[in-house]
Amino acid sequence: MTPSMIDSFRKNRWFTALFGFAGLLLVIFVLLPVVSTIVGTRWVSIWQAVIDPEVQSALGVTFVAALWATLLVALGGVPLAYLLARTDFRGKSWVTGLINLPIVIPHTTAGIALLLVFGRQSFMGKFLGGLGLSFVDDLPGIVIGMAFVSLPFLVSNAREAFELVDPELERIALTEGASAWQAFYHVTLPLAWRGVVAGALMMWGRGISEFGAVVILAYHPKTIPVLVYERFYSFGLAAAQPVSVLLILASLLVFLLVQVLARLRDPA
């Protein structure tokens, strides 16, 4: 090894060490609150939260509402993700930007905006109310609040998954006599399903953690984030901490499932 190569290696080593240290600080910043919350909570308190009827009700509402939000968004989100991955059209960048807009809108503001559209005095609220569908302080309100803030996760991940599928495979299916729907269902979707499901899991996980939009549109029935806020505001940190642990554990489960799907998609 020549002196110049040794010198270059040393410089790169310091460069890597510096960047590694900076990245490590960020990882610690994320891990420290999570670990301290779990470790600093007595398991007896967590178990008491698990068997608490109010907590059980909030968990059920949260998980069911997030599931409905994910399923409803998937009906339009998966086709839209496919079109964004496969076609070019005027205004495509604007559509992509609009889909990602909920990420940058403050979620309390999103709740106000949804209330203006689906509130009891709005045109849409009155129309849907006549059909027996209420959004203010009702489960459908929680669903649309979760759907609005978390839909970019499903659409973006599904789009990326479809982009990774070779379009030539679809063209071969079409030349063999398959329809566009058959090519999508039998060729593209089986190859992209892991990314689509990962996006759905991320959307579901983001939905169960939503507070700002939900608390404005539908304080009742209570979701877990709303219950955490209520107990912290009314009774202090000790009362909110066990319920927070349950929400963290649910989020970690979603994270692990997404990682497993990512490994299945790309074993390397």
C-alpha positions as CSV (number, residue, x, y, z in Angstrom):
1,M,0.0,0.0,0.0
2,T,1.5,3.3,-1.1
3,P,1.8,6.3,1.3
4,S,-0.9,8.2,-0.6
5,M,-3.3,5.3,-0.3
6,I,-2.6,5.0,3.5
7,D,-3.2,8.7,3.8
8,S,-6.4,8.5,1.9
9,F,-7.6,5.6,4.0
10,R,-6.9,7.5,7.2
11,K,-8.8,10.5,5.9
12,N,-11.8,8.3,4.9
13,R,-11.7,6.6,8.3
14,W,-12.0,10.0,10.1
15,F,-14.7,11.0,7.7
16,T,-16.7,7.9,8.4
17,A,-16.1,8.2,12.2
18,L,-17.3,11.8,12.2
19,F,-20.5,11.0,10.2
20,G,-21.0,7.9,12.3
21,F,-20.9,9.9,15.5
22,A,-23.3,12.5,14.2
23,G,-25.7,9.7,13.1
24,L,-25.3,7.9,16.5
25,L,-26.4,11.1,18.3
26,L,-29.6,11.1,16.2
27,V,-30.3,7.4,16.9
28,I,-29.8,8.0,20.6
29,F,-32.2,11.0,20.4
30,V,-34.9,8.6,19.0
31,L,-34.2,5.7,21.3
32,L,-33.8,7.4,24.6
33,P,-37.4,8.6,25.1
34,V,-38.8,5.3,23.9
35,V,-36.5,3.2,26.1
36,S,-36.9,5.4,29.2
37,T,-40.7,5.3,28.9
38,I,-40.8,1.5,28.8
39,V,-38.1,0.9,31.4
40,G,-39.3,3.6,33.7
41,T,-42.9,2.2,33.9
42,R,-43.7,-0.6,36.3
43,W,-45.1,-3.7,34.7
44,V,-47.8,-3.8,37.3
45,S,-49.0,-0.4,36.1
46,I,-48.9,-1.6,32.5
47,W,-51.0,-4.6,33.3
48,Q,-53.5,-2.5,35.2
49,A,-53.8,-0.4,32.1
50,V,-54.3,-3.5,29.9
51,I,-57.2,-4.6,32.1
52,D,-58.7,-1.1,32.5
53,P,-62.1,-1.1,30.6
54,E,-61.6,2.4,29.4
55,V,-58.2,1.6,28.0
56,Q,-59.5,-1.5,26.3
57,S,-62.3,0.5,24.8
58,A,-59.9,3.1,23.5
59,L,-57.6,0.5,22.1
60,G,-60.5,-1.1,20.2
61,V,-61.7,2.2,18.8
62,T,-58.1,3.2,17.8
63,F,-57.2,-0.1,16.1
64,V,-60.6,-0.5,14.3
65,A,-60.7,3.2,13.1
66,A,-57.1,3.0,11.8
67,L,-58.0,-0.3,10.0
68,W,-61.1,1.3,8.4
69,A,-59.1,4.3,7.4
70,T,-56.4,2.1,5.8
71,L,-58.9,0.0,3.9
72,L,-60.8,3.0,2.6
73,V,-57.7,4.8,1.5
74,A,-56.4,1.7,-0.2
75,L,-59.4,1.6,-2.5
76,G,-58.2,4.8,-4.2
77,G,-54.7,4.9,-3.0
78,V,-53.4,1.7,-4.6
79,P,-54.8,2.5,-8.1
80,L,-53.5,6.1,-7.8
81,A,-50.1,4.8,-6.8
82,Y,-50.0,2.5,-9.8
83,L,-51.0,5.4,-12.2
84,L,-48.3,7.6,-10.7
85,A,-45.7,4.8,-11.1
86,R,-46.7,3.8,-14.7
87,T,-48.1,6.9,-16.5
88,D,-47.1,10.4,-17.3
89,F,-49.8,13.1,-17.5
90,R,-50.2,16.8,-17.2
91,G,-50.2,17.8,-13.5
92,K,-48.6,14.6,-12.2
93,S,-46.2,16.5,-10.0
94,W,-49.1,18.5,-8.6
95,V,-51.0,15.4,-7.8
96,T,-48.0,13.9,-6.1
97,G,-47.5,17.1,-4.1
98,L,-51.2,17.2,-3.0
99,I,-51.0,13.6,-1.8
100,N,-48.0,14.5,0.3
101,L,-49.6,17.7,1.6
102,P,-51.0,16.2,4.8
103,I,-47.5,15.6,6.0
104,V,-46.7,19.3,6.2
105,I,-50.1,20.6,7.3
106,P,-50.3,20.9,11.2
107,H,-52.7,18.2,12.3
108,T,-54.8,20.4,14.4
109,T,-55.3,22.6,11.3
110,A,-56.2,19.4,9.4
111,G,-58.8,18.7,12.1
112,I,-60.3,22.2,11.6
113,A,-60.3,21.8,7.9
114,L,-62.1,18.4,8.1
115,L,-64.6,19.9,10.6
116,L,-65.5,22.6,8.1
117,V,-66.2,20.0,5.4
118,F,-67.8,17.2,7.5
119,G,-69.2,19.2,10.5
120,R,-72.9,19.2,11.2
121,Q,-73.5,22.6,9.7
122,S,-71.6,22.0,6.5
123,F,-73.2,21.0,3.2
124,M,-71.4,17.6,3.2
125,G,-72.2,17.0,6.9
126,K,-75.9,17.7,6.4
127,F,-76.0,15.6,3.3
128,L,-74.3,12.6,4.9
129,G,-76.1,13.2,8.1
130,G,-79.4,12.7,6.2
131,L,-78.0,9.3,5.2
132,G,-77.3,8.4,8.9
133,L,-73.6,9.1,8.8
134,S,-72.3,11.4,11.5
135,F,-68.7,12.6,11.8
136,V,-68.5,14.9,14.8
137,D,-67.9,12.9,18.0
138,D,-68.4,9.6,16.2
139,L,-66.3,6.8,14.8
140,P,-66.5,8.0,11.1
141,G,-64.9,11.3,12.3
142,I,-62.0,9.4,13.8
143,V,-61.6,7.4,10.6
144,I,-61.4,10.4,8.3
145,G,-59.1,12.2,10.6
146,M,-56.7,9.2,10.6
147,A,-57.1,8.8,6.8
148,F,-56.3,12.4,6.0
149,V,-53.0,12.6,7.9
150,S,-51.7,9.1,7.2
151,L,-52.6,8.4,3.5
152,P,-49.3,9.7,2.1
153,F,-47.5,6.7,3.7
154,L,-49.7,4.1,1.8
155,V,-49.6,5.9,-1.5
156,S,-45.9,6.7,-1.5
157,N,-44.8,3.2,-0.5
158,A,-47.2,1.6,-3.0
159,R,-45.9,3.8,-5.7
160,E,-42.3,2.9,-5.0
161,A,-43.2,-0.8,-4.9
162,F,-44.9,-0.6,-8.3
163,E,-41.9,1.3,-9.8
164,L,-39.6,-1.5,-8.8
165,V,-41.6,-4.0,-11.0
166,D,-40.2,-4.2,-14.5
167,P,-42.8,-2.8,-16.9
168,E,-41.6,-5.3,-19.5
169,L,-43.3,-8.1,-17.5
170,E,-46.6,-6.3,-17.9
171,R,-46.1,-5.8,-21.6
172,I,-45.4,-9.5,-22.1
173,A,-48.6,-10.3,-20.3
174,L,-50.5,-7.9,-22.6
175,T,-49.0,-9.4,-25.7
176,E,-50.1,-12.8,-24.5
177,G,-53.7,-11.7,-24.5
178,A,-54.1,-10.5,-20.9
179,S,-56.2,-7.4,-20.2
180,A,-54.7,-4.5,-18.3
181,W,-56.6,-5.6,-15.2
182,Q,-55.3,-9.1,-15.5
183,A,-51.7,-8.0,-16.0
184,F,-52.0,-5.8,-12.9
185,Y,-53.7,-8.5,-10.8
186,H,-51.6,-11.5,-11.9
187,V,-48.2,-9.9,-12.6
188,T,-47.7,-6.5,-11.0
189,L,-49.5,-6.9,-7.7
190,P,-48.0,-10.2,-6.7
191,L,-44.5,-8.7,-7.3
192,A,-45.3,-5.5,-5.4
193,W,-47.5,-6.7,-2.6
194,R,-44.9,-6.6,0.1
195,G,-44.3,-2.9,-0.5
196,V,-48.0,-2.2,-0.7
197,V,-48.7,-4.0,2.5
198,A,-45.7,-2.3,4.2
199,G,-47.3,1.1,3.2
200,A,-50.6,0.0,4.5
201,L,-49.0,-1.0,7.8
202,M,-47.2,2.3,8.0
203,M,-50.5,4.1,7.4
204,W,-52.2,2.0,10.0
205,G,-49.4,2.7,12.5
206,R,-49.5,6.4,11.8
207,G,-53.3,6.3,12.2
208,I,-53.3,4.8,15.6
209,S,-50.9,7.5,16.9
210,E,-52.9,10.4,15.5
211,F,-54.1,13.0,18.0
212,G,-54.4,16.5,16.5
213,A,-56.9,15.9,13.8
214,V,-58.9,13.4,15.8
215,V,-59.3,15.4,19.0
216,I,-60.8,18.3,17.1
217,L,-63.2,16.3,14.9
218,A,-64.1,13.5,17.3
219,Y,-63.1,13.7,20.9
220,H,-65.5,10.9,21.6
221,P,-65.3,7.9,21.4
222,K,-61.8,8.3,22.8
223,T,-58.8,6.9,21.0
224,I,-55.6,5.9,22.9
225,P,-53.7,9.2,22.1
226,V,-56.7,11.2,23.3
227,L,-56.9,9.1,26.5
228,V,-53.2,9.6,27.1
229,Y,-53.7,13.4,26.8
230,E,-56.7,13.4,29.0
231,R,-55.0,11.4,31.8
232,F,-51.9,13.5,31.6
233,Y,-53.9,16.7,31.7
234,S,-56.2,15.5,34.5
235,F,-54.0,13.3,36.7
236,G,-50.4,13.9,35.7
237,L,-47.5,11.9,34.2
238,A,-47.9,8.8,36.3
239,A,-51.4,8.2,35.1
240,A,-50.5,8.7,31.4
241,Q,-47.3,6.7,31.4
242,P,-48.7,3.1,31.4
243,V,-51.1,3.9,28.5
244,S,-48.3,5.6,26.6
245,V,-46.2,2.4,26.9
246,L,-49.1,0.4,25.3
247,L,-49.1,2.8,22.4
248,I,-45.3,2.6,22.0
249,L,-45.5,-1.2,22.0
250,A,-48.2,-1.1,19.3
251,S,-46.0,1.2,17.3
252,L,-43.0,-1.0,17.7
253,L,-45.0,-4.0,16.5
254,V,-45.9,-2.1,13.3
255,F,-42.2,-1.2,12.9
256,L,-41.1,-4.8,13.2
257,L,-43.7,-6.0,10.7
258,V,-42.6,-3.4,8.2
259,Q,-39.0,-4.4,8.7
260,V,-39.9,-8.1,8.1
261,L,-41.7,-7.2,4.9
262,A,-38.7,-5.1,3.8
263,R,-36.4,-8.1,4.4
264,L,-38.7,-10.4,2.4
265,R,-38.7,-7.9,-0.5
266,D,-35.0,-7.4,-0.5
267,P,-33.2,-10.3,1.3
268,A,-29.8,-8.7,0.7
